Amino acid sequence: MTTEPPLDCGPLDRAVARLAGYAWVVVTSATAVTVLAERVTGLPSGVRVAAVGEPTARAARAAGWVVDLVPEQASAAALVDALPDTDGTVLFPRSEIAAPTLVDGLRARGIDVDDVVAYRTVGTGDEPIALDAVADAVLVTSGSVAREIARRMTPLDPRTLVACIGPGTAADARAAGLPVHVVGPTRSAEALLDAVVEALNPTAPEQEGHP
């Protein structure tokens, strides 16, 4: 998967120009952070930041932003529930294929959302991907990855474990028609890999220093 600028950069340019007028910037991917950070030297004083999970929060902090909110569960639905009530407008820079969960959820709460496409997520080709051998596991790290796997790699061998980085991605994978065998307990690469190792080696002895 690769990312490209939106077909129409106007909405993003206008959002950046009036950045000081937002109450919150809500980010659900490190890519959204990067795109916005490339256009501004820093966030204006008074603009708060909410990140969907710790990986996205780390990207925001690396950009020099103060992260005010990270929900306990890394999902758009949890972020909808955790965001405080506000009379101000929330900026949501996103991929053009992002699920509507966050925007719909915040608007259902009466919160004004500026829903802005900041980048496009595109596949790397149209031809089917053929594997030389049966994969032990396929790691699904986002909804866009799930859809790309469904488009270019199905049908998967029944012996291949499909592992998703969190509940939100698991829901996207099921919606794309993929079986889901493992879901990482938190939205992090480390948790996903631990869950895959445990699923592939259920009788493996515990390693010293790793209870």
PyMOL commands that set and color helices and strands:
alter all, ss='L'
color gray80, all
select helices_A, chain A and resi 10-17+19-21+30-37+54-62+76-82+101-108+143-152+167-175+189-200
alter helices_A, ss='H'
color red, helices_A
select strands_A, chain A and resi 2-4+22-27+48-51+89-95+112-122+137-140+161-164+182-183
alter strands_A, ss='S'
color yellow, strands_A
deselect
rebuild
show_as cartoon
